[in-house]
Amino acid sequence: MKLSIGLLGYKGFIGSEISQLLESDRSYIVRKIDRELFADKEIRNFNFDLLIHAANPARRFFANSNPEIDFKDTVEKITEIINCFKYKRLLLISSLSCRTQPDSIYGKHRLICEELAHQNNGAVVRLGPLFGGYRKNDTLHDILNNETVYYADDTRYCYANIDWVANFIVNNLFLLYDSKISEVGARDWITLGEISKFVNSRSVFIGQNDDQVISSFELGPSAKEVFEFVRMENAHRL
């Protein structure tokens, strides 16, 4: 019997990658839930074996500057999901910032989401910094475009390819659920300054250190794989 999976946030950065992989796996019946279907009675009455919530926005600067909007998009959203959807298990795709920046608006709101998930048959997957996919507006591209970077150059990121991370999540869905809280990303780290030097960027680094390092994940790829990504991105620009 095929397992039924509901996926919230299937159009998003990580959600779109997870969606493609789930739909190619014949052992699952996948229902993709967008804003139009969010209030659909049929969807809300369906009893999912696993409901994946990958719809929390990943805009840190926006969240910290717009706390009320971010609270609505995160805490109020997961509260509605928990109260209105039927599921056996809930898997929340979260952020490493819940541990590294718990005092920021971004980290605090997502930490509340994690706590709500744990209280309601849920588990949490925290993701570290990602590269690849369709996103072009991020710190890596700021460096490639010689723009100001609002973090210190000694900031350590455990960059991991989004394709690898999405594959790991989909291939280990129920192991991740049983773990209750997991951090997924690279097994090591590199600094933003090292990336800047590699591509001969003229970016200026200002601001505080923004270390985003996975606590312990030996299964992950090396963060140094990001060098090949920025090399290719830089070549396409020239």
C-alpha positions in Angstrom: 0.0 0.0 0.0 1.4 3.4 -1.0 2.1 6.0 1.7 0.3 9.3 1.4 2.4 12.4 1.7 1.2 16.0 1.8 3.7 18.7 0.9 3.3 22.3 1.9 5.7 24.7 0.2 6.3 22.6 -2.9 7.1 25.8 -5.0 9.8 27.0 -2.6 13.6 26.6 -2.7 13.9 23.3 -0.9 10.3 22.3 -1.3 10.5 22.3 -5.1 13.4 19.9 -5.0 11.7 17.6 -2.5 8.5 17.7 -4.7 10.3 16.4 -7.8 11.9 13.6 -5.9 8.7 12.5 -4.2 6.8 12.5 -7.4 9.3 10.2 -9.1 9.0 7.7 -6.2 6.2 5.3 -6.9 5.9 4.2 -3.3 4.2 7.5 -2.4 1.0 9.2 -3.3 1.9 12.9 -3.2 -0.5 15.8 -2.8 1.1 19.2 -3.3 -0.6 21.9 -1.3 -0.4 25.6 -2.3 -2.3 28.7 -1.1 -5.3 27.8 -3.1 -5.6 24.3 -1.7 -4.7 25.3 1.8 -8.3 25.9 2.7 -9.7 23.1 0.6 -12.1 20.8 2.7 -11.1 17.7 0.8 -7.4 18.2 1.4 -8.0 19.0 5.1 -10.1 15.9 5.6 -7.5 13.6 4.0 -5.5 11.6 6.6 -1.8 11.9 5.5 0.7 9.3 6.6 3.2 12.1 6.6 2.7 15.9 6.2 5.8 17.8 5.2 5.8 21.5 6.0 8.5 23.2 3.9 6.6 26.5 3.6 8.4 28.6 6.2 10.0 31.6 4.4 13.8 31.7 4.5 14.3 35.5 4.3 16.3 36.4 7.4 16.7 40.1 6.8 13.0 40.5 6.0 11.9 38.5 9.1 14.1 40.6 11.4 12.8 43.8 9.9 9.1 42.7 9.7 8.4 40.7 12.8 4.6 40.8 12.7 4.5 39.6 9.1 7.1 36.9 9.8 5.1 35.7 12.9 2.0 35.4 10.7 3.9 33.5 8.0 5.5 31.0 10.4 3.9 30.6 13.9 0.3 31.3 12.8 0.7 29.2 9.7 2.0 26.1 11.5 -0.7 26.5 14.1 -3.4 26.5 11.4 -1.7 23.5 9.8 -1.7 21.5 13.1 -5.3 22.4 13.9 -6.8 21.9 10.4 -4.9 19.1 8.7 -5.2 15.4 9.5 -1.9 13.5 9.6 -0.1 10.7 11.4 3.3 12.4 11.3 4.5 15.9 10.7 7.9 16.7 9.4 8.9 20.4 9.6 11.7 21.7 7.4 13.4 24.2 9.6 16.6 26.3 9.9 19.9 26.0 11.6 19.3 29.5 12.8 17.0 28.1 15.5 20.2 27.1 17.3 22.7 29.6 16.0 20.5 32.7 16.2 17.7 31.9 18.8 17.5 35.6 19.9 16.8 37.0 16.4 13.2 37.3 15.2 14.0 34.8 12.4 15.4 32.2 14.8 12.9 32.8 17.6 9.8 32.4 15.3 11.2 29.2 13.7 12.1 27.8 17.1 8.5 28.3 18.2 7.4 26.4 15.1 9.8 23.6 16.1 8.3 23.4 19.6 4.8 23.3 18.2 5.7 20.5 15.8 7.2 18.4 18.6 4.1 18.9 20.6 1.9 17.6 17.8 3.4 14.3 16.4 6.1 16.2 14.6 9.8 16.1 14.0 12.2 18.7 12.7 14.9 18.8 10.0 17.2 21.9 10.4 19.0 22.8 7.2 22.3 24.7 7.0 23.3 27.0 4.2 22.5 25.7 0.7 23.8 26.4 -2.8 22.4 25.4 -6.2 18.8 25.4 -7.4 17.1 28.4 -8.9 18.0 31.0 -6.3 20.2 33.9 -7.4 19.6 36.4 -4.6 21.8 35.2 -1.8 25.2 35.7 -0.1 27.1 33.6 -2.7 25.7 35.7 -5.6 26.5 38.9 -3.6 30.1 37.8 -3.6 30.0 36.9 -7.3 28.5 40.3 -8.1 31.1 42.2 -6.0 28.3 43.5 -3.8 28.6 44.4 -0.1 28.2 41.4 2.2 26.6 42.2 5.5 28.6 39.5 7.4 32.2 39.2 8.6 34.6 37.5 6.1 35.5 34.9 8.8 31.9 33.7 8.9 31.9 29.9 8.6 29.2 28.2 6.5 28.6 24.5 6.1 27.4 24.9 2.5 25.7 21.9 0.9 24.3 21.3 -2.6 20.5 21.6 -2.5 20.2 18.5 -4.7 22.2 16.4 -2.2 20.2 17.7 0.7 16.8 17.1 -0.9 17.8 13.5 -1.9 19.0 12.8 1.7 15.7 14.0 3.1 13.5 12.0 0.7 15.6 8.9 1.1 15.4 9.1 4.9 12.0 10.6 5.6 11.0 8.2 8.4 14.4 7.9 9.9 14.5 11.7 10.2 11.0 11.6 11.7 12.1 9.0 14.3 15.2 11.2 15.2 12.8 14.0 16.2 15.4 16.7 15.4 18.2 16.5 12.8 20.6 18.9 11.4 21.5 18.3 7.7 24.2 19.9 5.6 27.9 19.7 5.0 30.2 17.7 7.3 32.7 20.6 7.4 32.8 24.4 6.7 34.5 27.1 4.8 34.6 30.9 5.3 32.9 33.5 3.2 36.3 35.1 2.8 37.7 31.9 1.3 35.0 32.0 -1.3 35.6 35.6 -2.1 39.3 35.0 -2.5 38.6 32.0 -4.8 36.6 34.1 -7.3 38.7 37.3 -6.9 35.6 39.2 -5.6 35.8 42.8 -4.8 33.0 42.5 -2.2 33.4 44.4 1.1 32.5 42.5 4.3 30.8 44.4 7.0 28.8 43.3 10.0 29.1 40.5 12.6 30.1 36.9 12.4 27.3 34.7 11.1 28.6 31.2 11.7 26.2 28.5 10.4 27.8 25.2 11.2 26.1 21.8 11.6 26.9 20.4 15.0 27.6 16.9 13.9 26.8 15.3 10.5 29.5 13.0 9.2 27.3 11.7 6.4 27.3 15.1 4.7 29.4 16.2 1.7 32.3 18.6 2.0 31.5 22.3 2.0 34.4 22.8 -0.4 32.1 21.5 -3.2 30.8 25.1 -3.2 34.0 26.2 -4.9 33.0 24.3 -8.1 29.6 25.9 -8.0 30.9 29.4 -7.7 33.5 28.7 -10.4 30.8 27.6 -12.8 28.5 30.5 -11.9 31.3 33.0 -12.4 32.2 31.5 -15.8 28.6 31.9 -16.9 28.7 35.6 -16.0 31.8 36.2 -18.1 
